[in-house]
Amino acid sequence: MRRLNHQIFDVIQREVSKRADSDEIEEKCKEIYEKIAAYKEKLKKLEIKKQSSQTGTKKLREICDALDDMKMEFEEYDDTIVRRLISKIKVMDRNTIIITFCGSIDVEQKL
């Protein structure tokens, strides 16, 4: 973006020295500004995607930490463990459910 800002300055300087029409200068600057806006939008989308990815990774890490803290031999149902690991269970039909774990990981289970 810094390079594009320099291009605007260069365009203005070059066109003024050629005694170009102000409309022509404005048009060239507008094109460069549009490029800058497009790059800013692209950067914003990438930052949102990165943040979303980091959130998913953090949730997955929390699940792994919770599993590490638990004993791995379950002798009976433990509602506390289930509530920590599973965010929702969705019934698709009479033979299929989808289990969504806290890290937004979906597992389809046939009954």
C-alpha positions, 0 to 999 in steps of 0.5 A: 500500500505504501508503494501505491501511495508513492505511485499516486504522488508520482502520477501527480508529479509527472502529470503536472509537469506534463501540464495534464488535464486535472480530470486525467490526473484525477482518473489515474489517482482514482484507479490507484485508490481503488487498488488500495481499497481492494487491498485493504478489503483483502487484508481485512478478510485475511485477518478475519480468517486468521482470527477464526482459525485461531479461535478454532485452534484454541477450542480444540486445544481446550478439548485436548486439555480437558481430555488430558485431565480426565481418566480414560477409563470410563466406568459410568456415564459422567454428565460433567464430561459430556457437557465439557466435550459436546456442544450439541447433538442434532438428530438428522433422521431416525438412524443418524445423529450429528455430534458437535464437539466444543471445537466445532468438530462434527461427527456423524453417527449411525444408530 
